[in-house]
Amino acid sequence: MNAIFALINRHPLLSSAARKLARRLPVLKSIALQLSYTAELWRLKPLTAGGKTYDPTRKTIILCVHDGSFTGAPILGWNLVRQLSQSHNVVCVLLSGGKLAAEFVRYSVGLVIPVAGSIGNANPEAFARRVIRPLREKFGADFILANSVESEIAISAAAILGIPSMALIHEFAEYTYPPRLLKVLGSAGTVVFSSELLAKSARDATGMTLPNAIIVPQGKCEVPVSGGQVNSSALDSLLNELADGSTFLCIGCGHVQMRKGVDLFIAAATQVLARGVRAKFVWVGDGYDPGRDYFLSVWLKDQIERGGYGADISIVPALSAEDLEKLYRRADAMFLSSRLDPLPNVAIDALSAGVPVICFAAASGFPGYFEEDEILKRLVVPYFDFGTAAARIFEIANDHELRNQLSLRAVSLARRRFDMETYVELLVEEMAKTTANFAGKQ
């Protein structure tokens, strides 16, 4: 089927005719897309044997992750399989490939992955029949765990096959495909949000009360060494420049995109530097390409240059796990400038290293946790108010005692709230409750 679509796309006349037919007959287009999605399932790689041996005395969890990229949710998924494999058989299903695929193999009893593309849009019945049912026949399937909304197809398959399920929600409803979110919320046995703000977002968007929802913040993730970037000579040069400790260093992290608020980070940095503070502001993340990206990167470059402090504001590519640790050890503050960002791993890592994280109210899950501490509450500024964020950064830069207090409280909060072992233990407890409730309804 996909070979047919590829043939059509390669020939202009056939492609043009297909587009005209699709416009005139929308139903035909919908059928063709569903056939295409289902056809993807026939391009699955043979089941890859995992690094763990199947133990029939253990329960089996099928963990579905939307892809194997070196990004937040897949890295969390990799941490989950590492922890869960200590007490369970874990079978991993990656809906598309990526650098981390080999790392998932190490800790699972088996891995399913497509040859190319994604199987996340496949027909749920076909996915249940072609992917989940064979895994259940080979390893058993006591539970299905979906790592994000993007792994919705696993939740739908669980409902079709009568398997208890849990969905981890790391996305705000505001930027999530509504039908996919509704399917997850309506079909999962338990829904886990990382903060109350995320749960409220889902309730407000759908009108659902979500009695099956719980709030559990994810733990601090380990980062696979093999999946990261090469060590950065640019970072080494920067750290050498800052070796005497007299320059304040504020960092931001994340892929360069509108949601991450890199423009707000630059705006705050410019205001702080304009007040005469000896400081460096460094954003770390891929996606900055002003030579070719005329949607965002070119404007960020212009913003830095027109602000007049280009020597002290920089954007560098994503760093290796080792280099990120170096950066956290040297950083004096982080500005989480995202317009919306649930509970990013990089900010948890920064807090764990004692780096105060300035953030917007109502833009992430952190303000709700900072409210637990009278000093950490000062890190929360009004939504989108980069001017107040700049004032708070200026205050921290000039008050060493405050900076030390914030650092100690940050570490304490991270240990209390963002521990991976505790997180997984709570998930396993909830899986047992979900399974019991599921059995009671049968």
C-alpha positions in Angstrom: 0.0 0.0 0.0 2.7 2.5 0.9 4.6 1.5 -2.3 1.5 2.6 -4.2 1.4 6.0 -2.4 5.1 6.5 -3.0 4.6 5.8 -6.7 1.8 8.4 -6.9 3.9 11.0 -5.1 6.8 10.5 -7.5 4.8 11.2 -10.6 3.4 14.8 -11.0 0.4 13.9 -13.1 -0.6 11.1 -10.8 0.0 13.3 -7.7 -2.1 16.1 -9.2 -4.9 13.8 -10.1 -4.9 12.3 -6.6 -5.1 15.7 -5.0 -8.1 16.7 -7.2 -9.8 13.5 -6.4 -9.2 14.0 -2.6 -10.7 17.5 -2.8 -13.8 16.3 -4.5 -14.2 13.1 -2.4 -13.0 13.8 1.2 -14.3 10.4 2.3 -12.0 8.7 -0.2 -9.0 10.7 1.2 -9.9 9.6 4.7 -10.0 6.0 3.7 -6.7 6.3 1.8 -5.0 7.8 4.8 -6.3 5.0 7.1 -5.1 2.4 4.6 -1.7 4.1 4.6 -1.5 4.2 8.4 -2.4 0.5 8.6 0.1 -0.4 5.9 2.8 1.0 8.1 2.3 -1.9 10.5 3.5 -4.3 7.8 6.9 -2.5 7.9 7.7 -3.5 11.4 11.1 -4.9 12.2 11.1 -8.4 13.6 10.9 -8.4 17.4 14.3 -7.5 18.7 15.5 -9.6 21.6 16.2 -7.5 24.7 19.1 -7.5 27.0 16.9 -8.8 29.8 15.8 -12.5 30.0 12.1 -13.1 30.3 11.1 -14.3 33.8 7.7 -16.1 33.8 7.4 -15.4 37.6 7.3 -11.7 37.0 4.5 -9.5 35.7 4.9 -8.0 32.3 4.5 -4.4 31.4 4.3 -3.2 27.8 5.8 0.3 27.7 4.9 2.4 24.7 7.0 5.5 23.8 6.2 7.7 20.9 9.8 7.8 19.5 13.4 7.1 20.4 14.7 10.7 20.0 17.1 12.3 22.5 14.4 14.5 24.0 12.5 14.8 27.3 9.7 12.2 27.1 11.7 9.4 25.5 14.5 10.0 28.0 11.9 9.7 30.8 10.7 6.5 29.1 14.2 5.1 29.1 14.5 5.8 32.8 11.2 4.1 33.3 12.3 0.9 31.6 15.6 0.9 33.6 13.7 1.1 36.9 10.8 -1.2 36.0 13.1 -3.9 34.6 14.4 -4.5 38.1 11.1 -6.0 39.2 9.1 -6.6 36.0 9.5 -8.0 32.5 9.3 -4.9 30.3 8.5 -5.0 26.6 9.1 -1.7 24.8 7.2 -0.5 21.8 8.7 2.6 20.0 6.2 4.2 17.6 9.2 5.5 15.6 12.9 5.2 15.8 15.7 7.4 17.1 19.1 7.4 18.8 17.8 5.9 22.0 16.4 2.7 20.5 19.5 0.7 21.3 19.4 1.9 24.9 15.8 0.6 25.3 16.9 -2.8 24.1 19.4 -3.1 27.0 16.8 -3.0 29.7 13.8 -4.8 28.0 13.0 -8.4 27.2 12.0 -7.3 23.7 11.6 -4.3 21.5 9.2 -3.5 18.7 10.1 -0.6 16.3 9.1 0.3 12.7 11.7 0.1 9.9 11.0 3.7 9.1 8.4 6.4 9.8 5.9 6.2 12.6 3.1 3.7 13.4 1.5 6.1 15.9 -1.4 6.9 13.5 -2.1 3.3 12.6 -5.6 1.9 12.9 -6.0 1.0 16.6 -7.6 -2.4 15.9 -4.8 -3.2 13.5 -2.2 -2.1 16.0 -3.8 -4.3 18.7 -3.9 -7.2 16.4 -0.4 -6.9 14.8 1.6 -5.4 17.7 0.1 -5.9 21.1 -1.6 -9.3 20.7 1.6 -11.1 19.6 3.5 -9.6 22.5 0.9 -10.8 24.9 1.1 -14.3 23.4 4.9 -14.4 23.8 5.5 -12.5 27.1 2.1 -12.0 28.6 0.7 -8.5 29.2 -0.4 -7.6 32.7 -0.3 -3.9 32.0 0.2 -1.3 29.3 2.0 2.0 30.1 1.9 4.8 27.6 4.6 7.4 28.1 2.7 10.4 26.6 -0.4 11.6 24.8 1.5 10.8 21.6 1.4 7.1 22.6 -2.4 7.2 22.6 -2.6 4.2 20.2 -1.3 1.9 22.9 -4.1 3.0 25.3 -6.7 2.4 22.6 -5.2 -1.1 21.9 -5.3 -1.9 25.6 -9.1 -1.1 25.7 -9.7 -3.3 22.6 -7.8 -6.2 24.1 -9.0 -5.8 27.7 -5.6 -5.0 29.3 -5.3 -2.5 32.2 -3.6 0.7 31.2 -2.0 3.9 32.5 -1.2 7.1 30.5 1.4 9.6 31.6 0.4 13.1 30.5 3.3 15.6 29.9 1.6 17.9 27.5 -0.7 20.9 28.0 -4.1 20.5 26.4 -3.5 23.8 24.6 -1.0 22.3 22.2 -2.2 18.7 22.1 -4.3 17.3 19.2 -7.8 17.3 20.9 -9.1 13.9 19.5 -6.0 12.2 20.7 -6.2 13.7 24.2 -9.9 12.8 24.5 -9.1 9.1 23.6 -6.4 8.9 26.2 -8.5 10.5 29.0 -11.5 8.4 28.1 -9.8 5.0 27.7 -6.9 4.9 30.2 -7.5 3.1 33.4 -5.4 5.8 35.2 -4.1 9.1 34.0 -1.0 10.6 35.6 -0.3 14.3 35.4 3.0 15.8 36.6 1.4 18.8 38.1 -2.1 20.1 39.1 -1.7 22.8 36.4 -1.5 20.1 33.7 -4.6 18.4 35.1 -6.5 21.6 35.2 -5.5 22.3 31.5 -7.0 18.9 30.5 -10.2 19.4 32.6 -10.8 22.9 31.2 -10.2 21.8 27.6 -12.4 18.7 27.7 -15.0 19.4 30.4 -14.1 16.0 31.9 -13.9 15.6 35.7 -11.2 13.0 35.4 -11.9 10.9 38.6 -9.2 8.5 37.4 -6.4 11.1 37.4 -3.5 11.4 39.9 -0.7 14.0 40.3 2.8 12.6 40.5 5.8 14.7 39.4 8.4 12.7 37.5 11.8 12.0 39.0 15.2 13.3 38.0 16.2 11.5 34.8 19.6 9.9 34.1 20.7 10.8 30.6 22.1 8.0 28.3 25.7 8.8 27.5 25.6 7.2 24.1 22.6 9.1 22.9 23.9 12.6 23.6 25.9 15.2 21.7 29.7 15.2 21.5 31.5 17.3 24.1 31.5 21.0 23.3 34.7 22.9 22.9 32.7 26.1 22.9 31.4 25.3 26.4 35.0 24.5 27.6 36.1 27.9 26.3 33.2 29.6 28.1 33.8 27.9 31.4 37.5 28.8 31.2 36.5 32.4 30.6 34.3 32.3 33.7 36.8 30.3 35.8 37.4 33.1 38.3 33.8 33.1 39.4 33.3 36.8 39.2 30.8 36.7 36.3 27.1 35.8 36.9 26.0 33.0 34.6 22.3 32.6 33.8 21.2 29.7 31.5 18.2 28.6 29.5 17.7 25.2 27.9 15.5 23.7 25.2 15.1 23.3 21.5 14.9 26.7 19.9 11.2 27.1 19.1 8.4 29.6 19.9 7.0 27.7 22.8 10.3 27.8 24.7 10.3 31.6 24.8 13.9 32.1 23.7 12.9 35.7 22.7 11.8 36.3 26.3 15.1 34.9 27.6 17.0 37.4 25.4 14.7 40.3 26.4 15.3 39.6 30.1 19.0 39.2 29.6 19.2 42.5 27.8 17.4 44.3 30.6 19.7 42.8 33.2 22.9 43.6 31.3 21.6 47.2 30.7 21.7 47.6 34.5 25.5 47.1 34.5 25.6 43.5 35.9 28.7 41.6 34.9 27.0 38.5 33.5 26.7 36.0 30.7 23.4 34.6 29.4 23.7 31.3 27.5 20.8 29.4 25.8 21.5 25.7 25.2 19.6 23.8 22.5 19.5 22.8 18.9 17.4 24.5 16.2 19.2 27.9 16.0 20.0 28.5 12.4 19.7 32.2 11.4 21.3 31.4 8.0 18.3 29.3 7.0 15.5 29.6 9.5 13.7 32.8 8.7 10.7 32.0 10.9 12.4 32.4 14.3 16.2 32.1 14.3 16.8 35.2 12.1 14.7 37.3 14.5 16.5 36.0 17.6 19.8 36.9 16.1 18.6 40.4 15.2 17.1 40.8 18.7 20.5 40.0 20.3 22.4 42.3 18.0 20.0 45.3 18.3 19.9 44.9 22.1 23.6 45.8 22.1 24.9 43.0 24.3 25.8 40.4 21.7 29.1 39.6 23.4 27.2 38.5 26.6 24.2 36.6 25.1 24.8 33.4 23.2 22.9 30.4 21.8 24.8 27.1 21.7 23.9 23.7 20.3 22.6 20.9 22.6 25.2 19.5 25.0 26.2 16.0 26.0 25.1 14.8 29.4 28.6 15.3 30.8 28.7 18.9 29.5 25.3 19.7 30.9 26.5 18.6 34.3 29.5 21.0 33.9 27.1 23.8 33.0 24.8 23.2 35.9 27.8 23.2 38.4 28.9 26.6 37.1 25.5 28.3 36.5 24.1 30.8 39.1 20.5 30.8 37.8 18.3 29.4 35.1 15.4 31.3 33.5 12.6 28.9 32.4 11.2 31.4 29.8 8.8 28.9 28.2 5.3 30.1 27.3 4.1 26.6 28.3 6.3 23.8 29.5 4.9 21.1 31.8 7.9 20.0 34.0 11.0 19.9 31.8 13.8 17.6 32.7 16.4 20.3 32.3 14.9 22.4 35.0 14.6 19.4 37.4 18.3 18.8 36.7 19.2 22.4 37.4 17.3 22.4 40.7 19.0 19.1 41.7 22.3 20.8 41.1 21.3 23.8 43.3 20.6 26.2 40.5 17.6 28.6 41.2 15.0 28.4 38.4 13.1 31.7 37.7 9.8 30.8 36.0 6.5 32.3 34.9 3.3 31.6 36.9 0.8 29.4 35.1 3.4 28.4 32.5 4.8 25.2 34.0 4.3 22.9 37.0 7.1 24.4 39.0 5.2 27.3 40.6 2.9 24.9 42.3 5.9 23.1 43.9 7.8 26.4 44.7 4.7 27.5 46.7 5.7 24.9 49.3 8.7 27.1 50.3 8.6 30.8 51.3 12.0 31.5 49.7 11.5 29.5 46.5 8.2 31.4 45.9 10.3 34.4 45.0 11.4 32.6 41.8 7.9 32.8 40.4 7.0 35.9 38.4 3.8 36.9 36.6 3.1 35.2 33.4 5.0 36.5 30.4 6.4 39.4 32.5 10.1 39.2 31.4 10.7 42.6 33.0 9.9 41.2 36.5 12.0 38.1 35.6 14.9 40.4 34.7 14.5 42.2 38.1 14.5 38.9 39.9 17.6 37.7 38.0 19.3 41.1 38.8 18.4 40.6 42.5 19.9 37.1 42.6 23.0 38.3 40.8 23.6 41.0 43.4 22.7 39.1 46.6 25.0 36.2 47.3 23.2 35.3 50.5 19.9 35.0 48.7 21.5 33.0 46.0 22.9 30.6 48.5 19.6 30.2 50.3 17.8 29.6 47.0 20.4 27.0 46.0 20.0 25.0 49.2 16.2 25.1 49.0 16.3 24.1 45.4 18.3 20.9 46.2 16.0 20.2 49.1 12.9 20.5 46.9 14.4 18.3 44.2 15.2 15.5 46.6 11.8 15.7 48.2 9.7 16.0 45.0 11.7 14.8 42.0 13.2 11.4 42.9 13.0 8.8 40.2 12.9 5.7 42.4 10.0 7.2 44.4 8.2 8.1 41.2 8.4 4.6 39.8 7.4 3.1 43.1 4.3 5.3 43.1 3.5 4.3 39.5 3.8 0.6 40.3 1.4 1.1 43.3 -1.1 2.8 41.0 -0.7 0.1 38.4 -1.7 -2.5 41.1 -4.8 -0.4 42.1 -5.8 0.1 38.4 -5.4 -3.7 37.8 -7.6 -4.4 40.8 -10.3 -1.9 39.7 -10.2 -3.3 36.2 -10.6 -6.9 37.5 -13.6 -5.7 39.6 -15.4 -4.4 36.6 -15.0 -7.6 34.5 
